[in-house]
């Protein structure tokens, strides 16, 4: 699945760049900066009295780089971007350890956060609709530079029908963590994905300003160690200035 996804992304990247270079107009170069809101795309969530449901913890990250765009006809646009990207996501999950303080069950919860840093290549094909509106679609290939993981522990109520680990004691009340750990070796070096977006563009002082909103999702599971469940998906808002 991972190799197929990587091959698919590479093929689309080559096709997109080929189409862009053979478009009818000269390229427009520019700069783009963006912000992402990330979460885990899928995974196994606990959903039973013995395993309270996990919760996604969304994380904000950023990116920035250069973009190039070629116009092919009146409505079609081919583009490509090369940017430094950060993608983050987190999960709040029950560890399975609990005790009873005499009135309720208290469980040990773990917050796990992942942040990926890399260089992303994202060729795309877009279609213009109406005054300044456009839709775009394309693959994305991320070369991973660094992956960080941060975990912290805290206590919280659970509704469990299973016997508690200990009948009494406040052993989890002030358990904390939060130190980042380098886990780059646990992840795939090349991470494929795809994007779907909509944008609004307007001329300004002889240049083109574009505001984009995009949905991005990875293909497959990048964590070889399976310490996290699910790939990362993001909602991205970006601003580009084309010269």
N, C-alpha and C positions, 0 to 999 in steps of 0.2 A: 504493500500500500504506500509506504513512504517513498520507495524508489519510483513507483508509478507516478506519484504526485510530483516528485522532483523532475522527472522526465517531462511531464505535462507542462510544468511551469517553464522549464528551459525551452521547450518547443514554442510555447506562446510568446516568450520573451524574444526569441529570435525572429519569429514571424512579425511581432509588433515593431521591432527595430527595422526590419527589412521594409515593411510597409511605410514606416515613417521616412526612411531615407529616399524612397522612390515616390514620395508625394510630390504634388505639383508646385508647391510653394517653398520658399526658403524657411528654415526653422526659426522659431522665436525662442530665445533663451531667457531664463528667469530664475528667480529664487522663490522658495516656498518654505513656510514654517507651519507646523501643525501641533495640535494637542489631541491626545487619545484617552478614551475611557475604556479600560480593559477588564475583562472577566473571563473565567474559564468557560469554554464552549459547551462541554458536556462532561459527563462522568457519573460515577455511581454515588448517589446521595443516600445516606441513611434515612430510613423512613419506617421505623418500628419503635415500640416501647423500649426495646433494648438499645436502639441506635437512633437518637433524635435526629431530625433532618439537618444536614449541613446547610450553610449559607454562603453564597458568593460574597466576596469583599472586593468591590470594584476599585481599581487603582488608576490614577491619572499619570500620564507620561507625555513626553514630547518628541518631536522630530524636526528635522530641517535639512534642506539640501538644494540641489539644482534641478531644474526641469527644462525640457525641450519639447516643442510642439510644432507639428506640421499640419497644415490644412490641405485636405484632399477633397476637392469639390466644394459645394456650397454648405453642406451640412456635416460631412465626415471630418473627424479630427483624429490624428494619431499623435501619441505623446509618450514620453518616457521620463522617469525621475530616478535620481540617484541621491540617497539621503542617509544620514545617520538617524537611527530609530531606536527608541526604547519602548518596550511593551511590558506591561505589568498586569498581574491578576492575583487574587488572594482567595482564601477559603477559611471559613470558621467551622471547625468540625469537632465532634465529640470523640474523645480518646477511648472511651469504654470504661474509665475508672470513675468511681463515685463512692460517696459515703452518705450517711444520714445524720443530720445534726439534731434529731429529735422531733423536728417538725416537717422536714422536707428532704428530698434527695438533692445532694450537691454533686455536680460532675466536674471533671477536669476537661477543659476545652482548649483546643489548639488553634491559633491563627497562623496560617502559613502563607507567605507572600513570595511570589516569583517575579523577578525583573530580568528581562532579556535585552541586551544591547548589541546592536549590529549595524551592518550596512545593507540597505534594501534597494533592490532594483525593481521598478514597477512600470513596465510598458502598459499602455492602455489604448483602447479605441473608443472614441466618443461620437455622439450624434447631437447636433444642435437642434433645439426646438424653440421656436418663438424668439422674442427679444432677449438675448443674453442667457437663455436657459440651455442646459446640456445634461445628457446622461452618459456615463462612461462605465466600462467594464474591462477587467484585465487581470493577469496573474501578478503575483509578487514573490520575489525570491529574496530571503534574508540570509546573509552570511553572518553567523553568530560570532561576536567578539568576546562577549562575557555574559555569564548567567549568574545571578545572585539569588540566594534564598534566605529569608528571614522568618524565624518562628518565635512565637511567644505563647505562654500558657497562662490561663486564668480560670477561675472557678465560676460556675453558673448553675442555675437550676436545671434539672432534668426530670422527666416523667418516666420513670423506669419501674417495670414490674419484676425485674431481676433482683436478687439479693445484692445489697451494696458490698463493695470491696471491704470496707471497714464499718463497723457499727457506729463509731463515733470518732471525733477528732477533726480539727480544722487544718488538715495537712495540705490543702490546696489553696488556702485563702490568698496568699500573697506570692504565688508562683509567677515569675515573669521571665522574659527573655528579650529578644530583639536584636541580637547581633547578627550582622549579615555574614553569610558564608558563600565562598566561591564554589559553584557547582557546575562550571562550564563543561567539564568532562562528562557530565551525566547527560548532556543534551546533544542532539544532532547538530552538526556544524552548519549544514544547509537546511533551511526550513522553508518549504514552499507554502503558498497561500493564494488567495484570490480576493479581489476587491470589487465592490459595486458602489457607484456613487452618483450624486447629482450636484450640479454646480450652477453658479450665477456669475456672469462676467460682464464687465463694463469698461469702456475706454476712459482713461484718465491721464491728462497731460501727455498725450502721445503714446501712452503705454496701456497695457491691458491688465486690469486687476480682476482676480477671480477668487471667489469664495466657494469652497468645496465641502460637502459633507459625504463621508464614505463609511461603508461597513466593510470590515476586513475580517477574514477568518483563515486560520491555518488549515492545511490539509494534513490529516493524520496527527499522531501524537509525538511531539518532539522530545519528550522526556524518556530516555532509554531506561532509566532506573525505575520508572513508574511510581515515583514518590508523589507525584501530583496526578490527578485524574483529569483528562480532557486537555485539549489544546486551548490556545488563547484567542479570543475574538475581541475586536475593538470597534468602537465608534469614533470616527476621526473628524475633526473640524480643522480646515487648513486655509491659509491665505497665501496667494501667489501673486507675484508681480512679474509680468512678462515684458521684456524690452522690445 
